[in-house]
Amino acid sequence: MDNVVKPKHDKVHTISAAAISHDAGKAAVSSIATEIRVTTRSSAAAKVVAAKSGDTARNDNLKTPSGSSNADGVRVLTLADYKGAAMSLAEAFKDDHSSMYFTHTPDRKDWSEQQRWELHVKIMEYITYAHILKGLVLSAGPNYDCVALWMPPGQNMDDYLTILRSGMWRLNYQLSAEGRKRFFDEFLPLLNSTKAQVLGDRDDSSWYLVYIGTRASGRGKGYARKVIDYVTDVADREGRACYLESSKEVNQRIYGRMGFEVVKKVYLQREREAVELDIMVREPKKRETDGDSGVFVE
């Protein structure tokens, strides 16, 4: 994905304000207790790394330990990386309408641009942290130039512990009243229902590119393709679709070159000018295996 903050995924279709509203003191204590047992990356990420390490069609040395780069310069990020990755995404999406939709609300007209920026960064940190816990977070280029947040098949970040550990529960009081309505009552339900409608019985078996952003210093260098190809190679092998939402029409061409097609448009409508989101799906490419070499061929 390129332009949308989308922290809600797959089967659990209702992160609500009530679900993450609880005593802050209890949350802090619980967070410390559970964080001790947090691994540096999710089990889903480990599976993808294992799958990539067996992809001899591209390189014999694709074994990618947590936090290190593979032959294409793609890093699988860990909890130690979440702040750097989140800052990169925050910079990439600073002026994106889908991000401003939650921070630039009518009931926060008195807020300074610095206050809006700080909330924007916090949202990115919560989402990035949650994806490292339950999904796959990739980076290409120096200094987290391009960052992609993927949610693998059968995974979501809606369980209580992930909401707690990531800090997502804080949005219940950090967003304004209008911001909460936009985020919890409009945005998340719209994305969930649309994804379920578009993918049907493949909803839970697809790859979801929740977020992808490239900071200014990394644009035009092919980093986005690298962090997308890293997963689509696996998706093709497994025969799985990939799904994303984009809030910039210009990106249709970019994703189109990677096999994505626009299948639907949806709109966020609580602002005077609606925010358009393009729904794009990439169908898996058929691949055959050379029986002698074990190499995948198109």
PEBEL-V627862 format. One record per residue. N is the residue number from 1. PHI is phi in whole degrees, 0 to 359 (none if undefined). Layout:
N,PHI + N,PHI
This chain:
1,none + 2,235 + 3,224 + 4,228 + 5,275 + 6,225 + 7,278 + 8,248 + 9,220 + 10,49 + 11,289 + 12,277 + 13,261 + 14,214 + 15,282 + 16,244 + 17,300 + 18,296 + 19,293 + 20,245 + 21,262 + 22,201 + 23,301 + 24,298 + 25,296 + 26,298 + 27,298 + 28,296 + 29,296 + 30,296 + 31,299 + 32,297 + 33,295 + 34,281 + 35,297 + 36,301 + 37,263 + 38,284 + 39,277 + 40,287 + 41,209 + 42,285 + 43,294 + 44,297 + 45,296 + 46,298 + 47,294 + 48,294 + 49,300 + 50,296 + 51,295 + 52,293 + 53,293 + 54,264 + 55,276 + 56,288 + 57,294 + 58,258 + 59,193 + 60,282 + 61,238 + 62,271 + 63,295 + 64,239 + 65,301 + 66,308 + 67,87 + 68,257 + 69,266 + 70,268 + 71,297 + 72,267 + 73,79 + 74,264 + 75,253 + 76,268 + 77,277 + 78,239 + 79,301 + 80,294 + 81,262 + 82,297 + 83,292 + 84,296 + 85,294 + 86,295 + 87,295 + 88,298 + 89,295 + 90,300 + 91,294 + 92,294 + 93,250 + 94,304 + 95,254 + 96,282 + 97,297 + 98,289 + 99,278 + 100,294 + 101,302 + 102,261 + 103,257 + 104,253 + 105,262 + 106,302 + 107,275 + 108,234 + 109,296 + 110,278 + 111,286 + 112,278 + 113,297 + 114,295 + 115,296 + 116,296 + 117,298 + 118,297 + 119,293 + 120,303 + 121,296 + 122,299 + 123,301 + 124,296 + 125,295 + 126,299 + 127,293 + 128,297 + 129,300 + 130,297 + 131,288 + 132,293 + 133,291 + 134,240 + 135,236 + 136,224 + 137,246 + 138,243 + 139,219 + 140,225 + 141,88 + 142,290 + 143,59 + 144,56 + 145,302 + 146,231 + 147,230 + 148,234 + 149,252 + 150,250 + 151,248 + 152,288 + 153,304 + 154,75 + 155,245 + 156,206 + 157,243 + 158,260 + 159,285 + 160,303 + 161,295 + 162,292 + 163,300 + 164,290 + 165,297 + 166,284 + 167,92 + 168,303 + 169,300 + 170,292 + 171,297 + 172,300 + 173,245 + 174,278 + 175,284 + 176,285 + 177,302 + 178,292 + 179,299 + 180,295 + 181,298 + 182,294 + 183,283 + 184,273 + 185,264 + 186,247 + 187,300 + 188,297 + 189,300 + 190,296 + 191,295 + 192,293 + 193,292 + 194,293 + 195,299 + 196,296 + 197,292 + 198,290 + 199,269 + 200,59 + 201,287 + 202,265 + 203,306 + 204,274 + 205,248 + 206,260 + 207,268 + 208,243 + 209,276 + 210,288 + 211,204 + 212,214 + 213,213 + 214,237 + 215,290 + 216,307 + 217,292 + 218,251 + 219,284 + 220,78 + 221,245 + 222,81 + 223,293 + 224,299 + 225,299 + 226,298 + 227,283 + 228,275 + 229,301 + 230,306 + 231,268 + 232,296 + 233,299 + 234,290 + 235,299 + 236,297 + 237,297 + 238,268 + 239,71 + 240,248 + 241,280 + 242,239 + 243,228 + 244,208 + 245,240 + 246,233 + 247,255 + 248,233 + 249,300 + 250,299 + 251,283 + 252,303 + 253,295 + 254,298 + 255,290 + 256,300 + 257,292 + 258,259 + 259,100 + 260,277 + 261,230 + 262,287 + 263,243 + 264,191 + 265,235 + 266,230 + 267,222 + 268,269 + 269,237 + 270,268 + 271,247 + 272,301 + 273,250 + 274,298 + 275,263 + 276,271 + 277,238 + 278,267 + 279,268 + 280,233 + 281,231 + 282,247 + 283,281 + 284,294 + 285,273 + 286,288 + 287,229 + 288,246 + 289,256 + 290,289 + 291,301 + 292,281 + 293,263 + 294,76 + 295,270 + 296,284 + 297,233 + 298,287
